[in-house]
Amino acid sequence: MITKAGRIAAQLRGQDNLYGALRAASAGLTEAEADTLLPAILADLGDAPEAARLRAVDQALLACILRAGAGWPATRNAGTVRRYLAQADVTPMFSPAIADSRHMPLLTAQRPDMPAYSDPAFDAWFAAQGADYGLGPYGEKRSVYRAAQFADRASPERRMIHQGIDVFAPAGTPVRAPLPGRVAHVTYNADLLDYGHTLILEHRAEVVPFWTLYGHLGASLPRLCAVGDAVTAGQVIAHLGDWPENGGWAPHLHFQIMSDMLNQTEGNFFGVGHESLWDIWQQICPDPNLILRLPDGAFG
């Protein structure tokens, strides 16, 4: 008799896009099966190349895909986090507040004159716009993420959908904690086009944990925050980093919410997601505007 794990394993063999195949094959699973069946699926694949490819990626992401494919919420905590943040008292992360200042959307697909965020010419271009803050949207598909580092072995699809909101301002601009929390990670992610200096805070939505990520920070970060520190709302937690220290980008903050850290334990997290899995990534990384609370029309 073929087990459910064996049936799913059979449907994965020979597939190029294992994420999509896993999602399609998980239809009809109970919630308990979606949570627990992955090891059995890998065991049934044995030494097939598909097993090695699946083991090379985040196993908790695969569990989210199984849950979504079976019709369950991709993560258990996303709904609670969204409800909590919708009514939470949050502190502006910048002073003066973005809503009270000159701000402009920086949509990569709609500004052909704008240099890429990774082009040093961006700084002079942005300074000439007369804005205090530039805003890069959540959910935007960006061609800059075509690089090989935004792919993995489970699928040929690049991760190209932006999971944070970017706030562009001069290097050295202070960043304040929007909510009380605890410092979970202080890391320097040194790869080109990575986050550079990175801070992750852990918070609580009632009894449910969630996390906020602050990327592209300055070298002041280790002097301001240490793992385990308590953080109060409004506390200066970082400064925007300049080119040599922030991963190779124009000075800005990448701000992101995570309802689940998946299996990421080294002070980094996926800043972009797969377009084909965007409904799943939206549950893992809800809209950062739940905290930033930018005014209507902020992105045009």
N, C-alpha and C positions, 0 to 999 in steps of 0.2 A: 504493500500500500504506500502510495506517495504521500509524504507529509506536506504540510503547508510550506515549511522551509524548503523542502525539496522541489516543490512546484515553483517557488519563487526563484530558487537557484537556477533551475532549468531555463527560466525566462531571461535570466541575466547573461547566460553564456552567449558569446559572440556579439554582445552589444557594445557599441562605441560610447554611447551616452548612458552610463550606468545609473546616474541620478534619475533620469527620466524613466529608464526601464524599471528601477526599483520602485519608483512611485506608482507606475502603472500596475506592477505585479502585486502591490500590497492591498488592492481593493478587496474589501470584505473581511479584513482582519479585525478581530476584537481589539479594544484598546490595550488590554493586557498582552495580547500577541504582538501588537505593534511595538510595545515597549521592550519585549524580551526576545523576539525571534531572530534578531540580527546575528548573534553568535552561531545559531544553528544554520542560518543561511550560508555563512562563511564556511562552516564545517562541511556542508553539503557541496560547496564549490571545490573543496579539496585543494589541489595544487593548480587549479585552473588559473590563467592569468587574470581573470576577473576578480578572483579572491585577493590577489596581491594588490590590484588597483584599488579595491575598496578598503583594504587595510591601511593604505597609504594616506587616506583622508580622515577628516574628523569623524569619529564614530558617532558622536552625539548628533552631528548634522544628519548622518544617515538615519538615525532613530527619528529625527524630526520629519524626514522625508517619508519614512514608513508610516508615521502617525497621520500625516497629511494625506497620503495616498489612500489610507483606510477611512478617511472622512473625519478624523479626530483633529482637535487643535494641534498645531505643530509643536507648541510648547504649552506646558500646563499653566505658566505664570503670566503670559502676555495680557490676558484680559484683566487680571487683578492689577497689574502694573498700570495699564491704561486708565482704569477707573480711578486709581489712587492719584495719578498725576493730573487727571482732569480737574480735581478739586484741591490739589496740594497748594500750599502757600510757597511760591518760589521767589528767590532773590535774583534780580538781574545780574547776569554774569559779567557785564561790562558797565563802566561808568565813564561818560553818561550812557544811559540805557540806549540800546539800538533804536527802540521805538521813538525815542525823543530826539533822535539825531538824524543827520542826512545819511540815508542808506540807499543802496542800489542793488538790483539783482545782477548776478554775473552768470548768466546761463550760457554755457559753452556753445550750444547749438544756435543761439540767436544773436551772437555778437561776433561777426566775422572779423572785426577789426581788433578784437581783444587777443593779445598774446596768450599762449597756454600758461596755466598756473605754474608750470615747471620751467618756463622761459624767463630768464632774468629781465627781459624787456617788459615783463608784466608790471614791475614796480613803478616805472616811470609812467606807463599807460594809466595805471590806477590812480596815481597821484594827480594826474591831469583831469580826472573826472570830477574832482571837488566833493567827493563823498567821504564821510567819516568811517563808514563801514561798507564793505561789499559782501554779498550773501550768495553762497553757492548752495543750490537746493538739494534736498533729500529726494531720492528716487530718480535722479538724472542719469541718463546713460552717457558715459564719457569715453571718447576714443583714446584718451591718454592711458587707459587701462588695458590696452591691447598687448602690453608687454607680457613676456612669458611668465613672470612672477605672479600674474593674476589668473593662471590656469592651474589645474591639478590633474592627477592621473585618472580620475573617475569619469572625466568628460572632456571633450575638446573645447567646450564653451568657456570663454573667458568670463571672469567676474567683472562686470562693467557698470553695475547699477550702484550709485553712491548711497551709502547707508547712514551718512551723517548729514549735518548742515555745516557748511564752512562759513566762518566769519573772518573776513579780511580786514586788517587794520595794521598800523605800523608795528614793526618788531619792538618788543619791550612792553607792549600794552598789557596791563594786568588783567588776569582772569580770576573771577570770584566763584566760589562754590555756590551753586543755585539751591542746594539742599544740604542738610546735615548728613554726615556719613562717616565712613572709615576708609583710610587709604589702603587699597588692596594691592596695587602695583605701582612702582616707580621704575621705569625702564627706559633704556636708550635703544631704540630699534634702528640700527645703523644702515640698513640697506637703502640704496638709492630708491626714491619714491615711496619709502616707508614713512613711519610717523616721526622719526627722530625721537626727541624726548617725549615720553608718553606717561600719562597719569590715568589710572583707573580707580574710581571710588566705588565703594559698595554702599548701598542704601537699603531701606526697608519700606515696603508697601504693606503696612500692617505687619504680618509675620513673613511675608514673601520677600526674598532678596531680589534686588536688581542692581545694575551697574551703570555708571556713566564713564565715558572715555573722552580724554582730552589729548589730541594729537598735535604734533608740530610745535612743541613748546620750546622755550629757551633753556639754557644751561642753569638757570636759577632753580629749576625744579627740585633737584636733590637737596637744596638748602631749605626749601619751603615745606616739603612733604617727605615723610618716611613711612614705610609700610607699618600699618597698625595704628598710626595717628588718628585721633578723632578730628573731624573737620566740622566747623560750624558754617551755617549759611551766611554768605557774605564775606567769608574769609578769603584773602588773596591766596590762591593755591598755585599759581603759575604766571608766566609771562609768555607772550607770543615769541616764538623763536625766529631767528634770521636764517638765511640760506644755508650757511655751513652746518647748522645744528638741528634743522627741522626736517631732514629727509630730502632736501633739494627742491623746495617749493617757495613761492612767494609767501611772505609772512601772513599766517592765518591760523585760526583754530579749526580743527576738525572735531566736532562735538557729536557724540553718538550715545544712544541708550541701548542697553542689552538686557532683555528679560531673562536671558540664559547665557552663560559663558561657554556653553558647549564643553569641549574638552581642552579649551585654551587656558593654559595655566602659567604662561611665561611672560605675561605683561603685554600681550598684543591681542588683537582681535581683527576679524575680517572687516575692513572698511568699505568693501564693495561686495555685492552679491551677484548671483547668476540671474539673468533676466527670466529664464524659464522657471526659476524657483522663487520669484519675487514675492509671491503671496506667502511663502514660508519664511523668507528673510524678514518680511514686514512684521511677523510675529516675534521672531528672535530679536529684531532691532526696530522697535516702534519709532514713529516719527519724532525726531528730537524737538519739534516745535511744541510738543506737550510740555516741555520745560522752557525752551527759549521764548515761546509766546510772541513771536513776531507778528506785527499787525497784518491785517488782510491786505493783499496786494503787494506784500514784501518781495514776491518773486515775479511781479509783473502780471 
